[in-house]
Amino acid sequence: MNKINNDDLDKIYGGSLESVSGPIINAIVNIINVLEQAGFDFGSGIRRIVENKTCPLE
């Protein structure tokens, strides 16, 4: 096995995406999930208004 000197160690990069880390990907996925849920809720609200199946405000 060959020994690696310190200059060569500085040139080693790990992972397939060097600038995107796990927490960043997780945050993006969470944002997408929030937007998706907001879309479902908004669409459900529109459908209930159109079908006149809303709860009374009394």
Contacts in CASP RR format, 6 or more apart in sequence:
PFRMAT RR
TARGET T0000
AUTHOR 0000-0000-0000
METHOD contacts of the structure
MODEL  1
MNKINNDDLDKIYGGSLESVSGPIINAIVNIINVLEQAGFDFGSGIRRIV
ENKTCPLE
48 54 0 8 1.000
END
